[in-house]
C-alpha cells in the first residue's frame, strides 16, 4: 500500500472551515477594487465601500464551491508536458526564486539575468518529476522594459520552455497582450481557452486583503477560462495570528474569499487551491519557509483543498539556507516529504534558496533527487501475489543467498529499488579515487551537460518574431 500521513482529522477540518466562515461573515475581507466589491455585493455580500470591506455569507461560499471545477488540465506548448489536476502522483513547480542567482562555480550570489531564467527552464525540462514553471525575476527588465517587464518576462518564458508557464499579472491593461500572444502561439482564442498553456498565481495580502489591480486583471483573464492558483501567504506571528490553527483558518478564509470572487465573476473559472504560509523568525521578524511549522500549515491546507474537492498546489521543497549545502538539503527534505505523503497534487519550490529569494541551477537537480526519494517513500510497499517470493526462499534454504536468482536480477532494475542519480554508494576507497564528489558536484556536471545541448522544442522564428512585436507594442502603448 501507499505510505500516507494525515495532519487534520475530519473533525479538525470541519473546525477550520467553520472558523473561516466566521471570519468571512463577521470580520470580512478587504478588496482594494470597487469592481470586485460590486461583483460581491451583487451576489449577496454586505459591502462597505468606504472601508472597502466585504462580509461574505456562508451561502456565497457554498455556491462558489459548487461551480468551481474539480478537475482540469494545464496545457503546455508540448502536449507531452500537459499537467492534470488532480494528479496521480505529486509533481513539482519550478520556482526560479527572487531576484538573485547563486553561481555555484564562484560560490557567490549575484543579480539574476534573463539567461539564468532560460537556463533554469532548460534544466527543469529534463527533470523526471518537473511539471510546470514560474518565471524568474530579472531586475534589469525594469530598465530595459520599464512599461512591459511582466509581459516581456512571461512571453520570454513561453519561448524558453515547452512546459506550462504560470506567473502573476497585476495590471488589467496587460491582459489583451497575453491573450494575443497565446493566440499567436496556438492559432486562435478558442485554442487559448482549450489548451490553457498559461495560468496565473493570485496571492492575497495577509491579513485578509485583496490587491486591486491583480484582482481586476484576473477577473478579465477568467473570461478566457485561464486557471488561477490561489496562494495565501500569512506568516504565523507577524501577518497572521501566532497559532498554527488560527493562521491556517485565516489563510483558508482568504482562499475561500478568492474562490467566491472569481466564481461570482465567472462561474466555472478553473481554480487551484494553494497555500504558502510561513512562520516568523521571532528574533528578526523575518518570514521562514524552511521550518517544520511552514510545512505543517501547507500540508493542512492541502487537506482542506481535498475537504472542498478542489485541486491543490502547496509551497514546499523550500529552505532558508543562503547557499547550497546540508541545511538546504535538510530543510527541503522536511518540507517535501510530508506533502508527498499527504497526497499534494503539486509542490512549488524546487530550485530556490534563501527563502525563495535566490535561484540555483544545481539546486534544481538536487531537488529532483529529493523528489524521487520522497516519491519512492510515498509509493510504499507492494504486497501482492507477484511479490510473494516464497519459492525463492524455499529454493535457497537456510545459509544460501539470493543474488543469482532471476527475481533478484529483475528487481535490481525495477522501480521497487530506487537507484539515486546523485547520492554516492561507492566504497570509501572508490569514493576517494573518484575525487570525493558530493551531491552538488554531480549536479553541476548535469547542469553543464544539459546546457551544452540545443534547446528542445523551440518555437518557430516566425512565432518568436510576432511575440517580440507584441512586446514592442506593449512597451510603447503602456507608457
C-alpha positions, 0 to 999 in steps of 0.5 A, a space after each residue: 500500500 501507499 505510505 500516507 500521513 494525515 495532519 487534520 482529522 475530519 473533525 479538525 477540518 470541519 473546525 477550520 472551515 467553520 472558523 473561516 466562515 466566521 471570519 468571512 461573515 463577521 470580520 470580512 475581507 478587504 478588496 482594494 477594487 470597487 469592481 470586485 466589491 460590486 461583483 460581491 455585493 451583487 451576489 449577496 455580500 454586505 459591502 462597505 465601500 468606504 472601508 472597502 470591506 466585504 462580509 461574505 455569507 456562508 451561502 456565497 461560499 457554498 455556491 462558489 464551491 459548487 461551480 468551481 471545477 474539480 478537475 482540469 488540465 494545464 496545457 503546455 506548448 508540448 502536449 507531452 508536458 500537459 499537467 492534470 489536476 488532480 494528479 496521480 502522483 505529486 509533481 513539482 513547480 519550478 520556482 526560479 526564486 527572487 531576484 538573485 542567482 547563486 553561481 555555484 562555480 564562484 560560490 557567490 550570489 549575484 543579480 539574476 539575468 534573463 539567461 539564468 531564467 532560460 537556463 533554469 527552464 532548460 534544466 527543469 525540462 529534463 527533470 523526471 518529476 518537473 511539471 510546470 514553471 514560474 518565471 524568474 525575476 530579472 531586475 534589469 527588465 525594469 530598465 530595459 522594459 520599464 512599461 512591459 517587464 511582466 509581459 516581456 518576462 512571461 512571453 520570454 518564458 513561453 519561448 524558453 520552455 515547452 512546459 506550462 508557464 504560470 506567473 502573476 499579472 497585476 495590471 488589467 491593461 496587460 491582459 489583451 497582450 497575453 491573450 494575443 500572444 497565446 493566440 499567436 502561439 496556438 492559432 486562435 482564442 478558442 485554442 487559448 481557452 482549450 489548451 490553457 498553456 498559461 495560468 496565473 498565481 493570485 496571492 492575497 495580502 495577509 491579513 485578509 486583503 485583496 490587491 486591486 489591480 491583480 484582482 481586476 486583471 484576473 477577473 478579465 483573464 477568467 473570461 478566457 477560462 485561464 486557471 488561477 492558483 490561489 496562494 495565501 501567504 500569512 506568516 504565523 506571528 507577524 501577518 497572521 495570528 501566532 497559532 498554527 490553527 488560527 493562521 491556517 483558518 485565516 489563510 483558508 478564509 482568504 482562499 475561500 474569499 478568492 474562490 467566491 470572487 472569481 466564481 461570482 465573476 465567472 462561474 466555472 473559472 478553473 481554480 487551484 487551491 494553494 497555500 504558502 504560509 510561513 512562520 516568523 523568525 521571532 528574533 528578526 521578524 523575518 518570514 521562514 519557509 524552511 521550518 517544520 511549522 511552514 510545512 505543517 500549515 501547507 500540508 493542512 491546507 492541502 487537506 482542506 483543498 481535498 475537504 472542498 474537492 478542489 485541486 491543490 498546489 502547496 509551497 514546499 521543497 523550500 529552505 532558508 539556507 543562503 547557499 547550497 549545502 546540508 541545511 538546504 538539503 535538510 530543510 527541503 527534505 522536511 518540507 517535501 516529504 510530508 506533502 508527498 505523503 499527504 497526497 499534494 497534487 503539486 509542490 512549488 519550490 524546487 530550485 530556490 534558496 534563501 527563502 525563495 529569494 535566490 535561484 540555483 541551477 544545481 539546486 534544481 537537480 538536487 531537488 529532483 533527487 529529493 523528489 524521487 526519494 520522497 516519491 519512492 517513500 510515498 509509493 510504499 510497499 507492494 504486497 501482492 501475489 507477484 511479490 510473494 517470493 516464497 519459492 525463492 526462499 524455499 529454493 535457497 534454504 537456510 545459509 544460501 543467498 539470493 543474488 543469482 536468482 532471476 527475481 533478484 536480477 529483475 528487481 535490481 532494475 525495477 522501480 521497487 529499488 530506487 537507484 539515486 542519480 546523485 547520492 554516492 554508494 561507492 566504497 570509501 576507497 572508490 569514493 576517494 579515487 573518484 575525487 570525493 564528489 558530493 551531491 552538488 558536484 554531480 549536479 553541476 556536471 548535469 547542469 553543464 551537460 544539459 546546457 551544452 545541448 540545443 534547446 528542445 522544442 523551440 518555437 518557430 522564428 516566425 512565432 518568436 518574431 510576432 511575440 517580440 512585436 507584441 512586446 514592442 507594442 506593449 512597451 510603447 502603448 503602456 507608457 
